[in-house]
Structure formats: structure tokens, C-alpha cells
Amino acid sequence: MKFQIALFFFFTVFFSTAFAQEDINFKHLTVADGLSQNTISAIHHDSRGFMWFGTQDGLNRYDGYEFRVFRHDRDDQKSISANWIWSIEEDSSGHIWASTFGGGLSRFDRYTEEFITFKNDPDDPKSISHDTAWDFAEYPKGTFWVATNNGLNQMFIEKDKHGNILKAEFEYLPHDTVNNNVFRIVLAEGDYLWLTSPMGLYKFEIKTKTYTFYDLTPETDIFHRYQGSSNQAKSDYLWITSGEGLFRFNKKTAEVKHYINDPANPEKSIIDNSVISVLEADNGVVWVGTTTSLTLIYPSGNYQQLKHDQLNPGSLSHDYISSLYQDRNGLIWLGTRSGLDYYRPAAEKFKHIHFRAHSPNSMSSSSVISIIEDSFGFLWIGTSDGLNRYNPKTGKYQHYFKNTENPMRGPSSSYIIILFEDSNKNIWIGTRGGGVCLWERKTGLFKHFTNAGLPGISIGTILSIIEDEDNDIWVGSNGAGLFFYDKTKDTFEQMPFNIIDPTTEMNDLSVFSLFIDSQGTFYVGTAAGGINIFHKKNRTFEHILNDPEDKNSISNNRIISFLETRDGTIWVGTAQGLNKLVIDEKKTGAAKYSFIQYLAKDGLPNEVIYGILEDEQGYLWISTNKGIAKIDISSENISVRSFTKDDGLQDNEFNQNALIDKAGQMYFGGINGYNVFDPGKIRLNEHKPPVRLTHLKIIDKEVKPSSVNGSVLTKSITETRAFTLPWTHNVFSLEFAALDFTTPEKNQFAYKMEGFDDEWIKSGSRRFVTYTNLDPGEYIFRVRGSNNDGIWNEEGTSIGITITPPPWQTWWAYILYFIFLSAAIFSYIQFKVREKDKELEMFARIEKAKSEERAMVRKKASADFHDEAGNLITKISLFVELAKRTEKKESQTKGYLEKIEENTKQLSGGMRDFIWSLDPGKDNLLDTMSRLEDFGNSMFEYSDIQFRAIGLKKKLSSINLALDDRRAIVLIFKEAMNNCLKYSKAKKAFLRIDHENEKLKIIFSDNGVGFNLDTIENGYGLTNMNSRAEKVDAVLEIDSIPKKETQIIFIKNLDAKS
């Protein structure tokens, strides 16, 4: 249905009278972009923001990035009924209705993404009256109308509670007995439908179901294919197309105006009478599509004719304009036989003037290098092939080329690099290969300087020209330095230079730019020598150069452009950034010049700065190799807004020089013409694009909606608010679109998976995201989008996502886990109880064993003590008895008493050793050796023998010895020390211990008289010592060298038990 909707339309200035004949640039979409077929017969912008296109081979939905194509499938009853689409409309429920050629009427269910078709059944009078449906409308809400090849039908629909169609019946409403065809439901308003047919225009009254006929061509009986505008604006007119021109019908007065081609006045009429499409845009401009052209009729009465131009990629893709449509955002869509064209008023921020081959009123070349406005308002445009003088009043160009036959009729070279108007209103022209020449306004002829005697002036390349406050002309060349023009002598003077060791001369012979500020300072910008400040009076220069180590120096030594803003600030464009000049008057020479550098990291689109201009608001505009940028310089931290070819620029690459004219319009030349614009009228695209989800993929496989139980999607992903994925499918992708079609590739996105992402993730122009191995749980995916000018839809769209847990993480699994765990705990407790019982039983056994062991130890110790102590006591008793028998022999009695004393001491020492060996706190090796050390010190203290213990270290305390081992060691070496004291006559004795790799070696040695092992094998207690060593699995070695030394060596392997 054709509702009347007030739409916002950007930049209507482009349709004003003043710009009626300007270029309108179109973007194009074809089968190469995914369109199903290039002949476009229907266009619609739906309530969700998608564009729909009907072709002769399928229905297309477009999201700005890709086409989704719907075609008839004979094996799928839920596919569209036919591929040739005549019209596309949307009902109040958001479903799409496609009128087809030969396939009846098809409704696309937005939720299920399935079609239901209504076709003629000859046996059913309540079916649609013909299978060729031309148009569809819903008016008022819930009432449906279909225009067919056999009249108008009212459609009655019965739905279930979910909105699904259960039954549809059609009422046939014929209007003519001769030709009952209804092509278009042009408008529905009030109580009426406006219809077109081959006979003319009908007004259908809904309540009475009666027709009123309006004959648009009463003078002829010829049938025409009358159609109406695809979306009528709020006006009193209906626009009707036909094979005999265009008709404007006044709904109030029934007045008809007929627009036809006028061969005598083609610029004030439509080009062709075969009008097949029409659109009245929101700003009142009527777009008229014919089989051979497009005509724009402005409210002022002016006409603009547009045709396909093979040399202009922004022209129509085809002259056959089959459909016209304006979407809610103001874009104009054109259906042609070569695909879709669309015009973007919001993107046409810049007027683009370019070269047109074979056009008598075109620039001479695409490459615009220099452009100036002279004192009389003419534009002078220097290109790579000719000089152009443009008259803005007439819109005509005058071209000048090098003229070898009559040199004064043209410049010295057709390659124009720089233009300058002097105070005498003459135009100075710098060329490549032709030096400098002068266009004299009085004569309109060119003056050449071929006899100047300076090749740089006569045949060189001139890059810059300027006039100083004394009206002297200065010319900068490529490779020949700076020249002064002496107008009194009509000669040129070359300025001094020294590129090897410059002091006060120029340091570079290529002069890219010349500039004189408001204070009279003369800046010479060079190709590689930085800025040379020129002092005219004494013809000297001082140099300002880049210092890589100094961020306050000029950013690069190639100086391309200068600008002084209204506040007196000097800006310098280089091959590597924009520079703000800061002058410290307290300093002298080049030292007083410093710079603030602005580079790509500061937001510049590119660092090659070709041209710099200032607008009325104080913003800077620069041209670069990546478009044009508007810079806010109100603070040191600049803000930058960039524009590219997609915004209407001639290209992204520009050339040197720029112009702001007297009216404040800016001109920037580049490799494909030049752009002119009013900087104050450059506005943002304020449309906040709808953001929609377009695809769900699981492991790169598209998920389609299905009614099958267990399906991930039961509705289209665009209409779905939440879905659930099993844990086996937790690797998935979501695709999304921001539905602003101005420049979709510049739309931006940001997304966040709540429950997984902590922050919003900016994805730039990337419009998909993949998540892998999300944990089971509930999430919300949110996505935002912006248009080409960075206006964001902050609300965006969202969808709930549930990842179900694996079977072992479900509630019933946890119940089983609880049961199993409880059983395990119970079993564990029972096990521990049994273990405790066993442990107690084992403890009792151990205690019993310990008790038995203690008894055994006591028994053994008692036996040892009994043997040793008993022996000593027996000796004491014997000596006492002998002493009694020899009372009278004093000397003999003394000897017995000494024996008694000796054995008593031995008994005392033995008892102490016995008690010590039983002490559990003395069971380590260090304590054992300390015991022997103390014994040795005590024994040898009052003798002539020097005793020393070696190797007693703290680490020995970590080595525990069994009771038997300790006792054997102590007794063996006490015996050895006793023998040493009694028999060795030694001067020195040593007790040394070594312990390494679990092997214990104890050595007692002296330097006494020694003995012969063969003669006293069983003497000196040796047998007892050997016996003690064997009992503890040790080896005892006795080495003695008569008259030299004796060694007692105890060797034992200590295992873990020891």
C-alpha cells in the first residue's frame, strides 16, 4: 500500500534551482554484488529497515552488504510462487507480499521465512481472479486488495491466534467489460483507492465498491499501460505513466497536465514519451524514468536530463529506468536493465566536476593541479592537459592549449602546474617543460619568456609563483631555484644558492611553495631543504630544517603548502604531516622558529598535506592522499573528521594547491577533476541505522528456522529474541547489519556478550563474531551500529542465548552425583572404621613387640653387664682374698690393692657406658663420637700422648645408630685407647671419622712402637674387639708397623634402617 509518509531528505540544496544542472552521482549494484538478476521491476523499504527488490528472476532482500535471494522451487511448496516480481508491499504485521507474473500472489512470512501462495482456481470463484498479480495494498488495516490482470480483488483472510493464515477468499470486483486489467493501486486515502488500467484512472469507493472513471486521453481510444508513482508524496497530484508521456492528475479538480517530449525545446521537456516509472520525491522533484533516459523536473520548472555515460562511473548504469523509489532515509533507488542505481543525497556533500570526453562543455583533462579565482569571478583551472577558464554565469569553459603555430594564443606548455593573478589582474602560469608565461588581460594573449637566457624560466618546470608587497613577482622552479622578475627590465634574476655548504644562500633548488605572511616574512618551501626564510633586502636565506631528534622541529623537509589563519597562525603542510608554526621573538635567526606537529597518530587520514584552507568557523580543511579532512584546531588536541571518495570526492588522491573563493566555497583539485563545496553546508548523516541480526551459523553452517521439535531457531534470526544451543554446539557465529545504505562499508559496529565479555568490543566495519566453547549458562548478545558519519544506534539489538550443560552437568546428574557421593562417603566411613580397628589391633601388636623387644634388650644388656661386671667383681674379690693372705708382705699387698683399684675403675666406666648406651637421646653418630672424644681426652689428659678427634661435624647428628652399633663402637675404641695408653709409647693419637655414600669408617691411630700381628694375634683384647665388630656386621681392620704406627679401622655400611 502507498501510504503518505513525511520523510526527512538530506541536502535538498542539491536540487535547488542554482544547482539544477549539476552532476548527480549514482552508486550501482548488479549481479556481481549478489543481485539475482539485473532487470529491476519492484523496490520496497520494509519496516525493519531492509530493502527488497523484485526482478525477472527472483525476490531479493538487501541489508547493505549482501543479497538474500528467494526463487521458486518446484519441489518446495513453501517457496515463492514465481520468479518474475511485479510489486512488493508490506502489511501491518510486517509480512512481505510479492505480486508475480503468472504465479499469483505470494506472502513471505517474516518469522518462518516461508511463502504461502494464492493462485487462481477456475473451479473456485472465491480464489484470486488471475495468476498475474500486478499490485497489492492493505487499506484500511486488515483489509487487503489485489490488482490483477483480471481486475481488482478484495482479499478476506482468516487467521489463527498466532497470526497464521487458515483460509483466504477473494471477491472479484470488475470495473470494465472491455478490459478489466488493473495495473496499479496508486494511492489509498480516505474512503478511496486510486487505480490505473489500460483505459485510464479509476477512483474506487471502498464502502459502496463503485468506480469513477477518469479518461486521461479523451482524444484517443488507444489503450495505454497506465501506471502510477510507486510512492506518492503529500501533494494534490497523482503521477501517471504511459506510453504517451507523463500525466499529472489533480485529485481535487480532476485537472490533467500532460508532459511529453518537445523536440523544439528538449531541455525543457522529457526526453522520451515512453514513460515507465515516476517518483515524486519528498522535496518536490519529480523523477521520470523512460525507456531511454531519466528526467528530473524541479518545482522551479527546470529540467535535468540524465543518461548513461560509459566514461562516467557515476552516471546511470542503463537508460531504461524500470522502477523508481525513495526510501524512508531519503535515498533514491532506480531499477534499470543493468541492475540497481541509487542516489545518496546525504553522501553527496561535495560537488564533483570532472572531465567528460567528447563533451564541448567540459574541462580539458581529469587531473586538476591548480585552481584560482580571478578578480572578475572567473575560475582558472590548470590541468595536465590544458588551461581552462570557467565562467560560472554561463557554465561554459574556455580552453587554452600550447599553440606552436601561434604561441601567443596559448600557454608555453599545456601541462599547467601553478596559476597566480598579480595586482595588474594578469595571470601568471607555471608549466612543466615550458617555464613560466603570462596571460595579459588587456590583450587576452600569452606572453612567453623564451629569451630570458635562463633555462629554468624558458623551458623548465615552474612549481610556485607569488607577488610581494612591492608588487615584485617571484617564481619558484623545479631544479633551478628561485627567480625574481624585474618588470622594469622585463628580465629574471636567479637568487644565490649553494646546496653543498649553504650559509646564507638557498640550500635546495626545487621550490615547491612560496608564501608571504601578514608580517612580510617570505617563506620558501623546498623539496628537500625545509623552509628557507628569504630576506629580500640583502638576498640572503636562513634555513629551518627537520631534526629527527627534536619533536619541535618541522616534521619533514619537503614543504608543500602554507596557510595563515585569521588569528595570524602559520600552518605548514609537508610530505609527513601538518605543522603549526610557533615564533619566539626572544630568540634570533632560525632558532626562534619551532613547530607543533600533527601526524596520522593524531587523527590525520594521511600525512601528505597538499592544500590547506580555513573556513568561516575557523576550521582547517586539508587535502591528502586519502581524501579531505576537516580539523578543529580550537585546542592543541585537534579533532579530525575525514571524507573519502564514498562521500562524493573526485577520488581519495588530491594534487597540490587549493582555493577558497569570494563566496566562501572551497575547491580542491585531484586526479579525477575537482570538488567544490560550501564548508558550512557539510552536514552529518543524522540517521541512526536499525541494527539487525542476519545470520546464525553453527560450525559455519547456516541455521534456518524450522518447526521441527528441537530446532535451534523456530523463527528467523532477525525476529528471534532468544535461542538455546546444546553443549555440543557451543561454537557459533552471529552476523549483523546496520541498515543505513548511504555508505554501508563505512558503517561501524560494537558488540558485547553479557556473561562473557566485560567490555564492548569495537569491531570496526567487521559485522560478524564467532564464539568458541562458551561455558553452559545464560548470555545476552548485544550489538550496536553506526552510519557512515559515525552516528550510533546505541540501543542496537540483542538476543538471549542459553548454552545447555552436558548430561553430566544437568540437575538429575547432580542428584545421581549426590547419591553416589553419599554412598561413597558412607562406604568411606565404614572403611575408615575398619581401618581404625585394624590400626588399633596393629598398635597393640606393636606395643607388645616393643615390650618384648625391651625385655630382650634388658636381658641382653643384663647378660653383657653380668659378663663384664661379673668378671671385674670376681677379679676384685680374688685380689681382696690375695691381699688378706699377704698382710705381712707390704709390697705384694700394694700390688693387689692397685689391681683392685684398677678393676673398680673399669667396673665404674663399664657401668657408665652401659647406662649411656641405653639412653635413647644419644642414638646418633655425632653423640657416639663425642662420647669417644670425651673418653680420649680424659684418658690421655695426664699422659705424654697428644690426643685429637678429627671429622666430628654437625651433619653426623642426622645419622642414627642402632643400640648395638653404638655400644660396639664405644667398646671397640675404648679398648683401642686403653691399649695405646698402656703399650704404644706414642706421642700422638688420632680418632678420625669418615662418612660417605652410607659407608661409615672410624679410624684410631697412634705413632707408637706398634706390634707384630703374628706374635700377639690374640693379645691386647684384639679377639674381643673383632668379636664385637662381627656381631654388628662390621669389618675391623688392624694395621700395625713395629716401631712406627698402629691403626684400628672400623668399617660398616649404614642402610636406611641404621
Secondary structure, DSSP 8 states (H G I E B T S, - for coil): ---------S-GGGGSGGGTTS---EEEE-GGGT-S-S-EEEEEE-TTS-EEEEETTEEEEE-SS-EEEE---TT-TTS-S-S-EEEEEE-TTS-EEEEESSS-EEEE-TTT--EEEE---TT-TTS-S-S-EEEEEE-STT-EEEEETTEEEEEEEEE-TTS-EEEEEEEEE---SS-----EEEEEETTEEEEEETTEEEEEETTTTEEEEE-S-TT-------EE-SS--SSSEEEEEETTEEEEEETTT--EEEE---TT-GGGS-S-S-EEEEEE-TTS-EEEEESS-EEEE-TTS-EEEE---TT-TTS-S-S-EEEEEE-TTS-EEEEETTEEEEE-TTT--SEEE---TT-TTS-S-S-EEEEEE-TTS-EEEEETTEEEEEETTTTEEEEE---SSSGGGS-S-S-EEEEEE-TTS-EEEEESSS-EEEEETTTTEEEE-TTSS-HHHHTS-EEEEEE-TT--EEEEEBSS-EEEEETTTTEEEE--B-SSS-SSSBS-SBEEEEEE-TT--EEEEESSS-EEEEETTTTEEEEE---TT-TTS-S-S-EEEEEE-TTS-EEEEETTEEEEEEE-TTS-GGGGEEEEEE-GGGT-S-S---EEEE-TTS-EEEEETTEEEEEE-SSSS-EEEEE-GGGT-S-S-EEEEEEE-TTS-EEEEETTEEEEE-GGG---------EEEEEEEETTEE-----STT-S-SS-TTT-SEEEE-GGG--EEEEEEE---SSGGG--EEEEEETT-SS-EEEET--EEEE-S--SEEEEEEEEEE-TT--EEEEEEEEEEEE---GGGSHHHHHHHHHHHHHHHHHHHHHHHHHHHHHHHHHHHHHHHHHHHHHHHHHHHHHHHHHHHHHHHHHHHHHHHHHHHTSS-HHHHHHHHHHHHHHHHHHHHHHHHHHHHH-GGG-BHHHHHHHHHHHHHHHHTTSS-EEEEE---GGGGG-B--HHHHHHHHHHHHHHHHHIIIII--SEEEEEEEEETTEEEEEEEE-S----TTTSTT-TTHHHHHHHHHHTT-EEEEEEETTTEEEEEEEEE--S--
